Amino acid sequence: MKSQLENIYKAATADLESASNLNDIEEIRTKYLSRKGEFNSIKKGLKDLSDEEKRVVGALANEISANLEKAIKEKYDIFYRKEMDEKLKKDRIDITLDGAYVPSGKIHPITSTINEIVEIFQNLGFSVLPNVLSPEVETEYYNFDMLNFPPDHPAKDMQDTYYTKLAPNTILRSQTSCAQIRAMEDSKPPIRVVVPGRVYRNETVNARKNNFFHQIEGLYVDKGITFGDLKGVLNEFIRIYFGAARPTRFRSSFFPFTEPSAEVDVQCIMCQGKGCRTCSGTGWLEILGAGMVDTNVLKNVGVDPEVYSGFAFGMGVERLAMLKYAIDDIRLFFNNDRRFLAQF
Ligand code: DAH
């Protein structure tokens, strides 16, 4: 058995000697050292030997296979380096070639407008209402009833609002004002929050209207809040957002959930108030609705109107982005045309 082992070693060394590439080396490794290789079949014969012989022959077998393994590895490394060198020479990379263009992603202009507006209000002391308190799938109860809409209000019509089949009276919210109710149910005054979110209306889509868009709702309820506070906060917002004091006007208006109510216009940035197509010749553009929270709304959520008062506002994000960037078609925001989006 000893001479058998030595013969195998000799044969293997001769094979190694004549090997000329990595493939040959792999074959030799399999032939001699794998589980079905020649060494293993010898080692299997060990069990028929006496204990003394087992020890001697076993040790020799281990020594020889270890030597062989070492020799194979040395040869392997030599061939590996050689083949790698050849490959590197052959596959030379031309580092002067232009790379493939990978367009980078950008923050959507509506998202960045929301972030910008929210940050302005945060700096004025408002916090952002948690998302769980402003779901897009709402109930008529929050979207209309609690906000003091009469049961037969036209906004409740299917023509204007999307109803869902999820459960009776569930809708896609038509305004973020529902979050006013949720905020006041969730915590006691003082409350000073803004709520950004998407709203849906059953509209015919055109350059000025989309059937979904974004609003930012604001609510400030505390003792002694007045219409003067509302004007102060909104004027300050407009000054910061547009970067300079722009002429604004508060027009009296009506909303079921505020009394008194106002709509706020800023001077048209396209024509500086002279009158153009964008402002339908008026020189003014409406950017938000606002007012003092109606006493009925306060009572609905258990806030005593004798003690507390508040103001609320709701602004259209697309409208504000269009004014700032002089965009004349709301649909551009949602077509996902990269040529448009890449400009922001
Ligand atoms: N929810 C109103 C709308 O979508 C906007 C609005 C008006 C919000 C007055 C308010 C408000 O909070 O006080 O047309």
Residues whose N, C-alpha, C, O or C-beta is under 5 A from the ligand:
A	BS01	DAH	S174 Q175 S177 G218 F255 T258 G289 A290 G291 A312 F313 G314
